[in-house]
Amino acid sequence: MKRLLTVIVLVVIAALTAYYITRQHPAAVPSTMANLLPADTALFIHLPDAEKNRDAWHRTDLYQLYREQAVQDFLEKPKSHLPEKSSAREVWNHFSSLRIHNGFLATNSFDSLRLIAGFGFRCDEKEAQAVIERWKSGIPAKASGTQRTSVDYEKHKIDIFSSGQFIFASTIAGRQFLAATTVEDLKALLDRVDGRTKAPALDSDETFRAAMKQMPAEYAWMFYLQPKQLAQKLVNLRAESGRALPADQKTLIERIQSYAHAMVFDGARIRDIGFAAMPQLSQTKLERTTLAIAPAETLLYGANIVNMQQQFDWLLQPAGPLQSISSALTSAGVTKEDWKAAFGDEISVMAAWPADAQLPNAVVTVAVRDGGRARKIADAIASSGGWQKISRNNAEYYTAPTSGVLAVVSPTIAVSDRFLVAGLNAASVDGVISPAPAGGGLAGSEKFRSASKLVPDPSQIFAYLDLAGLYSRLDAAVRPLLQVGAAFVPGLSQQLDPSKLPPTEVVTKHLGPVVASTSYVNGGYRSESAGTITIEQAAIAGGAAYVGAMMFQQHKVKGGSSPAMSSPAAPLSPSPGAVRPLPTP
């Protein structure tokens, strides 16, 4: 009896283990949407459950930050300028009422606008029909000359809007709304929905299945791209312009067999997973050698494997953007063998922003294999730009000629037997060439170690961003500018109230570190990023912030200075001692 009980327990444990493994690492994604798409689908976007996404979004740190009372007080003035009724808000309310799930958009041709799309709805069917009809009734107003007709196909009625080359065909099949930009494509989609076709579907394509194995079992949204058509277009354009590559060379997009990307709400965090199926570009494995010398207050750390031989080929292009450097390397007798022997394939970036610094101390480093050849290359490049050379700390320093506009910026390159380091000034470069004693650096930080565990160990790319630390420094730099700007730029004070900017600690308590890693696995590059926002989202936010700062600066220049701030006369060329650093946005 005991033996029988033991066997039963073992069987149950084995079954539960198999179930768990299947849930975490499915052999293939049984997506009902992929069953409805042709095998040659080139683009597929999938939104599994809008309601579930909304609930998950409300649990994230980012949403909790938005709900802070101090943040709501600050947003009160900007939100007051928004119209009470807008088409965007109306569409959002309609989407919410439909309770959409399994939304999708796909195409198998980039040559023409041939799209198929659809979604399921959980609301009452009559309510769904009313909402969809309101949408469609607005089409004639947006496209003049539109005609509305209908055609019966099998048991479905297809509603068609046509205006010149524009066609929008749609129908409701059961509890699904389906649409396409050609009637033929919608009929083919209905054939798959009704089970009338036996033609291979997207989920039977091996490239698609391989990409889906790298995607999470559950996600907020996902897209899949088959870039073969785009790559062929690029080849044709190169051939037409007389810039065709040799048969043994391919551009990056030609190497990519497929790309898939998914976003996941992971509790309070957001996570991105990407997979590019392609041949491995470099056998070198990431070591993160500079992590040991990164200071504890580092805000940004990144390391990447780069094919340095390709960079040399790019520099030596006769009509390239760096002709002076190309000529200098050639004149100095620098060969490909010198370049390959001089530098390793690992490049890293580090940035800290001390409280007493006007700009971040950012540096880029390249691993050095042969110090003598690396110095020879640096000498040649520096001579082409008139850089000054000095030797100290067992390294050669090259300083760019300064124009006197930014006193705190003096581009510097240093070469030692370990690294080539480029920074905004000599002090930041010194931090790498002659680092402080080990023990209190970034690698020993509990915040960094905890964040690093959120993603797999990297073999190709790694990135870390201290979001709270970065915001604190940006807040200290931008808050005074906004307060002064609101006093002298009327348009700014009408849009927001800088005095209601949330306290720094209210924001930073919701901002955790952002981390990302990339490795080559199962025939492709798999990337993963996690944090309050992901690395990709942080890059987009940074770009938007930069554009906003430039727009603000342009608006301030157009508006002119306040009379109280205007000086009677300004010298045409201020003396070097009178030049002050520009404020950091």
C-alpha positions, 0 to 999 in steps of 0.5 A: 500500500505504501508503495502504491501511495509513493507511486501516486505521489510521484506521478502527481509531482511529475504531472504538475512539473510537466504542466509548469514547464509547459506553461513557462516554455510552450513548445508552440504558441496556440494562437487562434489569431495565427490560425486565421492568417496566411503563412506568408504574413509579413506583419502581425500585431496581436492584442490578447485582452484589453481589459486585462491590460487595463487592470495590469496597468493599474498595478504598475509603479508608473500608474501609481506615480500618475495617481499621486495627489501631487502629480494630479495637482501639477497636471490639473492646469495642462488637463484644463486645456484639453477639450471636454469632448474629443474624438480620441476620448470618444474612441477610447470610451467606445473601445472600453464599452466593447471589452475588446480581446484578441485584437489583431492587425496583419498584412502579407504585402508591403507593396500596397495597403493590404491590411486585415484586422479584427477583434473579439468583443465581450459586450452585448452584440447589439451594443457592439453593432451600434458602436461599430456603426457609429464608427463607420458612419463617420467614414463618408465625412472623412473621405469625400465621394465615398460610396457604401455598398454591401455584398453577401458571401456565404452566410455573412453580409460584407459592408463595403466603403469605396472611394477611388482606390480606397476600400474598407470592407467589414463584417461581424462574424459571431462575436468578432468584428473583421475588416480588410482593405480589399474584399478578396482578403476579407473573404479569405479571412472569413474562409479561415474563420469558418474552416472552409480553407485548408491552406497553410496558416501562419502558425504552421510556418517554422520561422514564426513558430521558432520566434514564438518559442522565445516569446512569453506565454502571456503578454500585453501585446506582441508583434511579429515581422518577416522582413524579407520583402523589405530586405528585397526592396533595399536590394533593388534600390541599391541595384537601381542606384548602382550601389549593389553590394557584393554577393557575399555581403548583406545588410543587417535587415537582409540577415534578419529572418524574423523579429518578434517583440512582446510587452508584459506587465510584470507586477509593478514593473514593465518587461519587454522581450525581443527576438531577432532570428539571424546568424551570429555576428560575433563569437566574442562574449561580453565580459563587462570589464569596466563594471569593476571601475564604474563608481557607485553613483553611476546613473548609466552603464552599458556594455556591447559587443561590436565588430571593430573590423567593420568599424575600420572598414567604415572609417576607410571609405573614400567618400565616407563622412570622416574623410580626414580621419581616413586619410590620416590613418592611411598616411600613418600606415595603419592597416586592418591588421593593426586595428584588429590587433589594437582593439577588442570588440567590447565597448562600454559607456558610463555616466555619472552626474555629481551634485556639483557638476553642470553636466554628466561625466559620460565616457565611452571605453573600448578594450585595448589589446595592444597598447602600442598599436592603439597609441599609433591609431590614436596619434593618427586620428588626433593629428587629423583634428589638431588635438593636443597630446600630453602623457600622464598616468601611464597613458596618452591624453588627446584634448580637442581644441575648444571654441570657448562656448562651453567651458565645462566641455573639453573633449578628451581621449586617453589611451592606456594599455587597457582602454581607449577612453573618450569623455567630455573632459579630462576629469571624467576620463581620469576616472577610468584611467586611474580609478578609485580603489575597488570596494564601493563601486557600482558592482557592489551596489545592492540596487545594481545587483538586485536589478541585474537579477531581473534579466538573464545574464548577457552575452552580447549587450547589457544596460543599466539605468538608475531612473530615480537618480537621473530624475533627481539630477534632471529635477535639480537642473530643470526646476529652476529653469521652468520657474524662471521661464514661467515668469518671462514666457507667457505661453509657458505659464498659461500651460503649466504651473511650475510651483506645483511640480511634484516634490522629487521624493514623491516621484523617485519613490516610484522609479526603480532601476531599468536593466536590459540584456541581450544574448545569442540563443537558439539561432537569434538575438534575444533581448529582455528589459525590465523596470518601471519602464523598459530601456526602449521606453526610456530611450523614447522618453529621453528623445521626447524630452530632448525635443521638448527642451529644444521646442521650449528653447526655440519658443523662448528665443522667439518670444525674446527677453523680458525688458527687465532682463534686457541689457542695453548693449551686448558685445559682439564677441564676449571675452573668454572670461565672460563666457558662462556655461549654458544651462543643462536642460 
